[in-house]
Amino acid sequence: MTKPIDAAALAAALIRCPSVTPRDEGALDVLQQHLEGLGFSCTRLPFSAEGTADVDNLYARLGEGSPHFCFAGHTDVVPPGALEDWSTDPFKAEVRDGELIGRGAADMKGAIAAFVAAVSRYTGKTGAPKGSISLLITGDEEGPAVNGTKKMLAWLKDQGEVLDHCLVGEPTSRETLGDTIKIGRRASLTAWFEVTGTEGHVAYPERASNPVPALLEILRRLEAHAFDDATDVFQPSNLEITDIEVGNPAVNVIPAKAVSRINIRFNDRQSADRLRAWLEETAKDVAGEWGRQVSVRFAGQGDAFYFEPGTFAGLVADSIEAVTGQRPEFSTSGGTSDARFIKDICPVAEFGLVGRTMHKIDERVPLTDLEALTQIYLAVLTRYFAGK
């Protein structure tokens, strides 16, 4: 009988792979080795696109037929930031005071490790599932999400693979493990505005055309726009200015161009198509008034989505309550995730670790939470394949 996989040890091994998007640095090799040891058939799915970095991904499946339960996640992580601000090497995976510290501990190598550990316990007790268990693991979630989950799902369709339900292991818990399940998300749209004018000497403004005031006016109008109120299931839509760049080191030169970036998180009262049209129209109106040129480009895919908390989400909630003693809240708060792609394929819910330290210095997870999450995922698998 195969020895059960230890979630903390696997999480540490994954953290030691500095897989900052889009690099893999061996993370998928570590994961594949453990999954193949459990009998999974593994397929590596590298994808690329012009203008983007190559990304490696992993699809692993155990069993055949339905029901088909898929666990989705990502091994890529955000950059660690200033290394001197960390209390330890962010890729050392140090355990201190009962916590595993390292980039990706919470988001979301810890959850991946807990799920694999749960599968090892499940198959060790019951054998192969009466159906299928799969993992859909990308290396592109924290980046542009161009060469990851979306293309993997297209590959699955081409192969005739059908997912019945999917659980995404994002760190959805807010304060304590198990307090929140995500059953929908607002969507995200990013836009870049580049305003061009004519460079010149600041003492002779009549010989130049400054792009900065026009850009500031574009941003002022966008920032002043009232979108909507909260709905029964979503927060209000909001726009944030996230970057302004001129790149002009000279104090006496009017620059030739100015660039800014904004991000909109929007609910189901908005649509990506309408927002793109509004952003472009506003920018061109202002640029025309100022006699400047503007170009606009976008990133972001899909609209907001929401699943009524039905049988599948209820099964996950029952599993959480059985382990933790608390009933989780169903929520759509927070950022976006790859669930926005999976929701077009099958019912999807998101549940994972506490996210207080994700993307922060000294990101960490208590070892007790890793064990509890393993028990929750085991309970989910047990209930799912028992038809309860």
C-alpha positions in Angstrom: 0.0 0.0 0.0 1.3 3.4 -1.0 2.2 5.7 2.0 -0.1 8.7 2.1 1.4 11.9 0.8 2.2 14.6 3.4 0.7 17.9 2.4 3.2 20.0 4.2 6.2 18.2 2.7 4.7 18.5 -0.8 3.9 22.1 -0.4 7.4 22.8 0.7 8.8 21.0 -2.3 6.6 23.1 -4.6 7.6 26.3 -2.8 11.3 25.5 -3.4 10.6 25.7 -7.1 10.7 29.5 -7.8 8.0 29.4 -10.4 7.3 33.1 -10.8 5.0 33.5 -13.9 5.7 32.3 -16.5 8.7 30.1 -15.3 8.0 26.6 -14.0 11.4 25.9 -12.4 10.5 22.2 -11.8 7.2 22.7 -10.0 5.2 20.6 -12.4 7.9 17.9 -12.4 7.5 17.7 -8.6 3.7 17.5 -8.9 3.8 15.0 -11.8 6.1 12.7 -9.9 3.7 12.5 -7.0 0.6 12.1 -9.1 2.1 9.3 -11.2 3.0 7.6 -8.0 -0.8 7.6 -7.3 -1.6 6.1 -10.7 -2.5 9.3 -12.5 -2.0 9.6 -16.2 -0.2 12.9 -16.8 0.0 15.1 -19.9 2.1 18.2 -20.1 0.5 20.9 -22.2 2.9 23.7 -23.2 1.3 26.6 -25.0 2.6 29.8 -26.6 1.3 32.8 -28.4 3.0 35.6 -30.3 4.0 38.3 -27.9 3.7 36.1 -24.8 6.0 33.8 -22.9 5.8 30.1 -23.3 3.9 28.4 -20.5 3.9 24.8 -19.3 0.8 23.2 -17.9 -0.3 19.8 -16.5 -3.4 17.7 -16.9 -3.6 14.6 -14.8 -6.4 12.0 -14.7 -7.2 9.0 -12.5 -10.0 6.6 -13.5 -12.5 6.6 -16.3 -16.0 7.7 -16.9 -18.4 9.8 -14.8 -18.7 11.4 -12.5 -15.6 13.3 -13.3 -14.3 15.6 -10.5 -11.7 18.1 -11.4 -9.4 20.1 -9.1 -8.0 23.2 -10.8 -5.1 25.4 -9.6 -1.8 27.0 -10.5 1.8 26.5 -9.6 2.9 29.9 -10.8 3.4 32.6 -8.2 3.9 36.4 -8.1 7.4 37.8 -7.6 8.6 37.9 -4.0 9.3 41.6 -4.0 12.2 43.0 -1.9 14.1 40.0 -0.7 15.6 42.0 2.2 12.1 42.5 3.6 11.5 38.7 4.0 12.4 37.1 7.3 13.7 34.1 5.3 14.4 33.2 1.7 11.0 33.2 0.0 11.8 29.9 -1.8 13.4 28.1 1.1 10.1 26.9 2.5 11.1 27.3 6.1 8.8 26.1 8.9 8.7 28.4 11.9 6.4 28.5 14.9 4.1 26.0 13.2 3.8 27.9 9.9 5.2 27.1 6.5 6.7 30.4 5.0 7.3 31.0 1.4 6.0 32.5 -1.8 3.0 30.4 -2.9 2.3 28.9 0.5 -1.2 30.3 0.5 -1.7 31.1 -3.2 -1.8 28.3 -4.0 0.8 25.6 -3.7 -0.5 24.7 -0.2 -4.0 23.9 -1.6 -2.5 21.8 -4.5 -0.5 19.8 -2.0 -3.5 19.4 0.3 -5.6 18.1 -2.6 -2.9 15.6 -3.7 -2.6 14.4 -0.1 -6.4 14.0 0.1 -6.4 11.9 -3.0 -3.6 9.7 -1.6 -5.7 9.1 1.5 -8.9 8.5 -0.5 -7.4 6.0 -2.9 -5.4 4.4 -0.1 -8.7 3.6 1.7 -11.2 3.0 -1.2 -9.0 2.3 -4.2 -9.7 3.9 -7.6 -12.7 6.2 -7.7 -16.0 5.1 -9.2 -15.5 7.7 -11.9 -12.6 10.1 -12.5 -10.5 12.5 -10.5 -8.4 15.0 -12.5 -6.1 18.0 -11.9 -6.0 20.9 -14.2 -2.8 22.8 -13.2 -1.6 25.9 -15.1 1.6 28.0 -14.9 -0.1 31.1 -16.2 -2.8 32.2 -13.7 -0.9 35.0 -12.0 0.1 36.4 -15.4 -1.8 37.2 -18.6 -3.8 33.9 -18.5 -3.3 33.5 -22.2 -1.4 30.2 -22.4 -3.0 28.4 -19.5 -6.4 27.2 -18.4 -8.3 28.6 -21.4 -6.2 26.7 -23.9 -6.2 23.6 -21.6 -10.0 23.5 -21.7 -10.0 23.8 -25.5 -7.5 20.8 -25.5 -9.8 18.8 -23.2 -12.7 19.5 -25.6 -10.7 18.3 -28.5 -9.8 15.1 -26.6 -13.5 14.5 -25.7 -12.8 15.0 -22.0 -15.9 16.0 -20.1 -15.7 17.6 -16.6 -18.8 17.2 -14.5 -17.8 19.5 -11.6 -14.7 21.5 -10.7 -13.3 22.8 -7.5 -10.7 25.6 -7.7 -8.2 25.7 -4.8 -7.8 29.5 -4.6 -7.3 30.9 -1.1 -11.0 31.9 -0.5 -11.0 31.8 3.3 -11.0 35.3 4.8 -10.2 34.9 8.5 -10.4 31.3 9.4 -10.1 28.2 7.2 -13.6 27.3 5.9 -15.4 30.6 6.4 -15.9 31.3 2.7 -16.7 29.5 -0.6 -16.6 31.5 -3.8 -19.5 30.7 -6.2 -18.9 33.6 -8.6 -16.6 36.5 -9.4 -16.7 40.0 -10.7 -14.8 40.2 -14.0 -11.6 42.2 -14.7 -10.7 44.5 -17.5 -7.4 46.3 -17.9 -6.8 49.2 -20.3 -3.7 51.1 -21.3 -3.9 54.7 -22.7 -1.0 56.2 -24.6 -1.4 59.8 -25.5 1.1 61.3 -27.9 1.9 65.0 -28.5 4.9 66.9 -29.7 8.2 67.1 -27.7 9.6 70.6 -27.1 11.3 73.0 -24.7 9.2 74.0 -21.7 10.1 77.7 -22.3 8.4 77.5 -25.8 5.1 75.6 -25.2 3.6 77.0 -28.4 6.1 74.9 -30.3 5.1 71.7 -28.6 1.9 69.8 -27.6 2.0 68.3 -24.1 0.3 64.9 -23.8 0.2 64.9 -20.0 -2.8 67.3 -19.5 -4.9 65.3 -22.0 -4.0 62.0 -20.3 -5.0 63.5 -16.9 -8.3 64.6 -18.3 -9.0 61.1 -19.6 -8.3 59.7 -16.2 -10.4 62.4 -14.5 -13.4 61.5 -16.6 -13.0 57.8 -16.1 -12.4 58.1 -12.4 -15.5 60.3 -12.0 -17.8 57.8 -13.7 -20.5 56.2 -11.6 -21.0 52.6 -12.6 -23.6 50.8 -10.4 -24.6 49.8 -6.9 -24.1 46.5 -5.3 -26.4 43.7 -6.3 -27.8 40.9 -4.3 -24.7 38.8 -5.1 -22.0 41.2 -6.3 -20.1 44.2 -5.0 -20.3 47.4 -7.0 -18.2 47.8 -10.1 -15.1 50.0 -9.5 -12.3 51.5 -11.6 -8.8 52.1 -10.3 -5.9 54.0 -11.8 -3.0 51.7 -11.4 -0.1 53.3 -13.2 1.0 56.6 -14.8 4.2 56.8 -16.8 5.9 59.6 -18.6 9.5 58.5 -18.5 10.9 62.0 -18.8 14.2 62.6 -16.9 14.6 66.2 -18.2 13.1 69.1 -16.2 13.0 71.4 -19.2 11.5 69.1 -21.9 7.8 68.7 -22.7 7.5 64.9 -23.3 6.3 63.4 -26.5 4.0 60.8 -24.9 2.3 59.8 -21.6 0.9 56.4 -20.7 -1.5 55.2 -18.0 -3.1 52.0 -17.0 -6.5 51.4 -15.3 -8.3 48.3 -14.1 -12.0 47.8 -13.7 -13.6 45.1 -11.6 -17.2 44.8 -12.8 -20.3 42.9 -11.9 -23.1 41.5 -14.0 -24.6 44.9 -14.6 -21.7 45.7 -16.9 -20.2 43.8 -19.9 -16.6 43.8 -21.2 -17.7 44.8 -24.6 -19.6 47.9 -23.4 -16.8 48.9 -21.1 -14.2 48.7 -23.8 -16.4 50.8 -26.1 -16.9 53.4 -23.4 -13.2 53.6 -22.5 -12.2 54.0 -26.1 -14.8 56.6 -26.8 -13.9 58.7 -23.8 -10.2 58.6 -24.6 -10.8 59.6 -28.2 -13.2 62.4 -27.2 -10.7 63.9 -24.9 -7.8 63.5 -27.3 -9.8 65.2 -30.0 -10.6 68.1 -27.7 -6.9 68.6 -26.9 -5.7 68.0 -30.4 -3.7 64.9 -29.3 -3.5 61.3 -30.5 -4.4 58.4 -28.3 -4.2 54.6 -28.6 -6.0 52.2 -26.3 -5.3 48.5 -25.7 -7.0 46.0 -23.5 -6.5 42.8 -21.5 -9.1 40.8 -19.8 -11.5 38.1 -20.8 -15.1 37.3 -19.9 -17.8 38.8 -17.8 -18.9 38.3 -14.2 -20.4 35.0 -13.4 -22.5 33.4 -10.6 -23.7 30.0 -9.7 -26.6 29.5 -7.4 -25.4 27.6 -4.4 -26.8 24.2 -5.5 -25.9 20.6 -4.9 -22.2 20.8 -5.6 -21.4 23.9 -3.5 -23.6 22.5 -0.8 -21.5 19.3 -0.8 -18.4 21.4 -0.4 -20.0 23.3 2.4 -21.1 20.1 4.1 -17.5 18.8 4.0 -16.2 22.0 5.5 -18.7 22.0 8.3 -18.0 18.4 9.1 -14.3 19.1 9.6 -14.3 22.7 11.0 -17.7 22.9 12.7 -18.6 26.1 10.9 -20.9 26.7 8.0 -19.1 28.7 5.2 -20.5 31.8 3.6 -21.2 31.7 -0.1 -19.5 34.8 -1.7 -18.5 36.5 -4.9 -16.0 38.9 -3.4 -12.4 39.4 -4.2 -10.4 39.3 -7.4 -10.7 37.1 -10.4 -9.5 33.6 -11.0 -9.4 30.9 -13.7 -12.9 29.9 -12.6 -14.0 32.5 -15.1 -13.0 30.1 -17.9 -14.1 26.8 -16.2 -17.6 28.1 -15.6 -18.3 27.7 -19.3 -17.5 24.0 -19.1 -19.2 22.8 -15.9 -20.4 24.0 -12.4 -17.5 25.4 -10.5 -16.8 26.5 -6.9 -13.7 27.8 -5.3 -12.3 26.9 -1.8 -8.9 27.0 -0.3 -6.7 28.4 2.4 -6.9 31.7 4.3 -5.7 34.5 1.9 -4.5 37.1 4.4 -0.8 36.7 3.5 -1.1 35.9 -0.2 1.1 38.2 -2.4 2.6 39.6 0.7 6.0 39.5 2.3 6.4 36.4 4.5 3.4 34.6 2.8 2.6 31.7 5.1 0.2 29.0 6.1 -0.2 27.2 9.5 0.6 23.5 9.2 -2.7 22.8 11.1 -4.6 24.5 8.2 -2.8 22.4 5.6 -3.9 19.3 7.6 -7.5 20.5 8.0 -7.7 21.4 4.3 -6.5 17.9 3.4 -9.3 16.5 5.6 -11.8 18.8 3.9 -10.8 17.8 0.4 -10.9 14.2 1.5 -14.4 14.7 2.8 -15.4 16.3 -0.6 -14.1 13.4 -2.5 -15.7 10.9 -0.2 -19.1 12.6 -0.5 -18.8 13.2 -4.2 -18.2 9.7 -5.2 -20.7 8.3 -2.7 -23.3 10.5 -4.4 -24.0 12.4 -1.2 
